[in-house]
Amino acid sequence: MTVLIMMKEKYHIEYIFDKAGKAGLWEFISSVTGLEEWFADKVSVKGKIYTFTWKGHSADAEIIGISPNNYVRFHWLEDENALTYFEFRLHKNELTGGVVLEITDFVEEYEKSDAINLWETEIKTLRRILGL
């Protein structure tokens, strides 16, 4: 029996938040209440496992890396490829002094434009909540 595993493509998207503080953005990308504001309808945590719920559908992700005020990395438990993850990373924009939110994710090639559009929608919600 042959099992075909689709290779996922890694991609990065950066969003500049010139008028947002790093500490405030950190709360939105790492805390349950922050993630519920823009990323998922409901978020619960048990140990290192985060359960994200959207319109009744839930998915579990394990936190596989974290550096406070820098980045948080999750791996979807349903994804058989242990090397894939999604990550929120904060760093300073050297030109403007603003904060950059870098998102790293993995998708199958045919899903990439839909995934980017989804992130765009989520970031619009985050910007609205931040008043930007």
C-alpha positions, 0 to 999 in steps of 0.5 A, a space after each residue: 500500500 502506497 500513501 501519498 503525502 502532499 508536500 506543503 509549501 512554506 510562505 511568509 507574509 509581513 504586515 506593518 503596524 506602525 502605530 501599535 506597540 509590540 507588547 500589545 500585539 504580543 497579547 493578540 497573537 499569544 493569549 487566549 483572549 487576544 486570539 479570540 478577538 481576531 483569529 478564532 471564535 473561541 480558543 481554549 488551552 489545555 497544557 500545550 494544546 490550543 483548541 481553535 473553533 470557527 463556526 462550530 468547527 474545531 482544530 487542535 494545535 500544539 505550541 511547539 515554540 515560544 519566545 515571549 514578545 518575539 514569536 509563537 509557533 503552533 503545529 496543527 495536530 491533524 497535519 501528519 507532516 511534523 515539519 509544518 507549522 504556523 507562526 506569528 513573529 514580531 520584529 521592529 521595522 528599521 525604517 519606520 520604527 513600527 512593529 512588523 507581524 510576520 506570519 509563516 504558514 504551510 499550504 499545498 500549492 493550489 491553496 496558497 492564494 486562498 490561504 493568503 486571502 484568509 490571512 488578509 481578512 484576519 489581519 483586517 479584523 486585527 487592525 480594526 480592533 486595534 483602531 488602525 
